Amino acid sequence: MSADLHQLGVAALGRALRERRVSSVEATTHLLARLAAHDRLGVALAVDPEHALAQARAADDRLAGGGAGPLVGVPIAHKDIFVTRDLATTAGSRMLAGYRSPFDATVVARLGEAGTVTLGKLNCDEFAMGSSNENSAWKVVKNPWDESRVPGGSSGGSAAAVAARLLPAATGTDTGGSIRQPASFCGITGIKPTYGVCSRYGMIAFASSLDQAGPLARSAEDCALLLAAMSGFDARDATSAERPPQDYPAALARAREGATAARPLQGLRIGLPKEFFPAGLAADVEAALRAALAELERLGATLVDVSLPRTELAIPVYYLIAPAEASSNLSRFDGVRYGHRAEHYEDLQGMYKASRSEGFGPEVKRRIMIGTYVLSHGYYDAYYLQAQKLRRMIADDFQACFRQCDLIAGPVAPTVAWKLGDKSDDPVANYLADIFTLPASLAGLPGMSVPAGFGAGGMPVGLQLIGNYFDEGTLLHAAHAFQQATDWHARAPSPQPSPASGRGSQDSSLAPAGGEGRGEGAA
């Protein structure tokens, strides 16, 4: 089995571990080797094999005792935005080069308590600011489906690692779409839960009223297992929702009234906002989505036309609120309390200027400047306060829709993943790519990306599903039913040419099982 261990998702690997068909040490060793062999993808920022193997040996001891949970011994990795005691945390920035936290983030700690093995920390856009993972201070992440393309951001390292079968799952964060968009671009499943479901304690803040943690994995089943472990109330996080633990895996098999095995979504109403299907939506993306919606209808769902009239306002609203909060949150990185300190300066003010200029990258500086401007005297009422009022209206629009439907469906992004460097000189073009993910983030609603086919260049297309507050169960149930009827989530990237030889890689690690290749079944 060892040669095929990387093909197993969280649920399948967990079963193999509990049945003692494989050990955690064996799985961990195999995946550590894969991470090293595919370093060209740029996904990993910190890996500690010795620590990972120690965790794997402890997991094997738990497994030997019987009664282990579904995640015991399963290797995963964390986005480098979560602080960890045993691995450096940089948030993808030179500002935090070499930083070691004295504690683990709550999400990391809870997954550790559930028995997962931490292989390392994964690359991300600096301080989670970006839509392409080209903003990391350390290295660019490449999309395993086409290494000349972006994986999406800011959780691009997490998405690319899972898609390339280097890991069965990883953690991510979503401020304006940073779980859903890279999941879509890399052909995997990712869910952003309702704001407050997962603790933000130990998660380096970008925009505090928007940031939310979530899992990226192969399937809805895998995401449900991870979300059940990482969620729950945390008294150390003032924004944590006071709700009892949820059994998300049970939601997958939950039968709706009147549903049958052939029509598991019978009675489910799925709203289609007309604003989510504009003329500017790429034809290949729309074709894949329409086919996916037809499949949901076949499974028993009813499609309902709805409207989110303020969708276009989500971009200006988000890019006022998020930078304003970033300006405040990142003020702590001044070379005194946290972060990089310049070597050469003449006085305290000069130290601040030099340290922040050297430590922060261009996108972070851009957002700090925007945020500081909109919070400044004379502009707060005109910009920030108005944006907050519109945010409330956007949330109200969703509630009006949910009086007509149970879930909302649409695209994750207007196009498939673009080429590396295509939008580097045009930040506004990058911002516009978030048009379909930002509304749910501003409203604090749960949303997920589900693999739904392929578009131009054989690149993955994700279907976005949005639920009402704390209704992750319905989201996961719908996604699971769709994945039981389709195999888009099981597709894997084809081998990439070797940089050294220019020939196809001899490592079958990126080869799909059963001959499923890039672009097969493309819409």
Secondary structure, 3 states (H helix, E strand, C coil): CHHHHHHCCHHHHHHHHHCCCCCHHHHHHHHHHHHHHCHHHCCEEEECHHHHHHHHHHHHHHHHCCCCCCCCCCEEEEECCECCCCCCCCCCCHHHCCCCCCCCCHHHHHHHHCCCEEEEEECCCHHHCCCCCCCCCCCCCCECCECCECCCCCCHHHHHHHHCCCCCEEEEEECCCCCHHHHHHHCCEEEECCCCCECCCCECCCCCCCCEEEEEECCHHHHHHHHHHHECCCCCCCCCCCCCCCCHHHHHCCCCCCCCCCCCCCCCEEEEEHHHCCCCCCHHHHHHHHHHHHHHHHCCCEEEEECCCCHHHHHHHHHHHHHHHHHHHHHHCCCCCCCCCCCCCCCHHHHHHHHHHHHCCHHHHHHHHHHHHHHCCCCHHHHHHHHHHHHHHHHHHHHHHHCCCCEEEEECCCCCCCECCCCCCCHHHHHHCCCCCHHHHHHCCCEEEEEEEECHHHCEEEEEEEECCCCHHHHHHHHHHHHHHCCHHHCCCCCCECCCCCCECCCHHHCCHHHCCCCCCCC
